[in-house]
Amino acid sequence: MGYLLHIDTSGDSGLVAISRDCVVVSSRRNTDNRNHAAAINLHVEEILQEAGITMQQLDAIAVCGGPGSYTGLRIGLATAKGLCYVLDKPLMMHNRLRLAILGAYYEYLDKYDFYATVMQAREKEYYFATYNNKNEIVIEPQHATEDQLIALRSMLNGKTLLAADINEEINNIFSSPENLILPEIAINVEVWARYSNERYHCNEFVNLQYAEPFYLKSVYTHKPKINS
């Protein structure tokens, strides 16, 4: 197994990392989400030097496709696709909601029936997805209002481990003696490296031409003023 490049600019903290055989050999984080575009190529160059390899030695590129920041997602995917085209390497796209719960899944496995992630989109609006203890999708990643989230919660008849942006509403909806709520939805790069390695060996690649970010909600834009 060779080297995988990971790129995530979906949130406030950007990440690039290189792994080999599930082990992270070099990584960089950028904590200024306004600076993802300027920092990403520099950080990729730095981690390649630290790993002692060239871009041509990469075997594939994994990108976090969202949900998250509209601009951030476009920066990350555009960078990943550009490198794949130039280097003729395959691309893997991973959902942030799955990546956020993977660490707990690997730790607990069949101790819970469901593994779910809730991430705040806007006030009283959320991104939500659920997986079973075989890491199969139970509830597709989606954008949900608070009322819709309550309805989705009622579909989970079993012990649930939840990674979530904790607030009073989330606690009220998911709190239960048999459930565990983890107040952490950050992507663990070591866990991502393990998952990417698994997906690489399963040949789970996306078509570069049609790859688009997982926005999951409508993008708000400002309509230009029309001069009368």
HUWO-V666129 format. One record per pair of residues at least 6 apart in sequence whose ideal C-beta (glycine too) atoms are under 6 Angstrom apart, sorted by the first residue. I is the first residue (numbers start at 0). J is the second residue. Records with the same first field share a line. If there is no record, write none. Layout:
# HUWO-V666129
I=J + J
This chain:
# HUWO-V666129
0=20
1=58
2=17 + 19 + 52 + 56 + 57 + 58
3=18 + 59 + 61 + 195
4=17 + 57 + 60
5=16 + 61 + 191
6=15 + 62 + 75 + 79
7=14 + 63 + 186
8=35 + 71 + 74 + 75
9=63 + 65 + 67 + 71 + 72 + 95
10=67
11=32
12=28 + 30
13=29 + 35
14=28
15=27 + 42 + 43 + 46
16=23 + 26 + 188
17=24 + 25 + 46 + 50
18=192
21=192 + 193 + 196
23=188 + 189 + 192
24=50
25=46 + 49 + 50
26=188
27=42 + 46
29=38
35=71 + 74
36=74
39=78
54=86
57=88
59=88 + 89 + 199
60=79 + 82 + 83 + 88 + 90
61=91 + 195
62=75 + 76 + 79 + 92
63=93 + 95
64=92 + 212 + 213
65=72 + 95 + 212 + 213
66=126 + 213 + 215
67=95
69=218
72=212
76=212
79=90
80=207
83=90 + 207
89=204
90=205 + 207
91=198 + 204
92=205 + 210
94=140 + 213
96=116 + 128 + 140
98=186 + 191
99=116 + 162 + 184
100=114 + 116 + 162
101=190 + 194
102=187 + 190
103=160
104=114 + 134
109=132
111=158 + 160
112=157 + 158
113=129 + 155 + 157 + 159
114=130 + 160
115=129 + 159 + 161
116=128 + 162
117=125 + 127 + 163 + 169
118=126 + 164 + 184
119=125 + 164
120=126 + 216
123=145
124=144
125=143 + 148
126=142 + 215
127=143
128=140
129=137 + 138
130=136
131=137
138=151
142=215 + 216
145=168
149=172
152=172
158=177
159=178
160=179
161=173 + 180
162=181 + 184
163=169 + 180
165=182
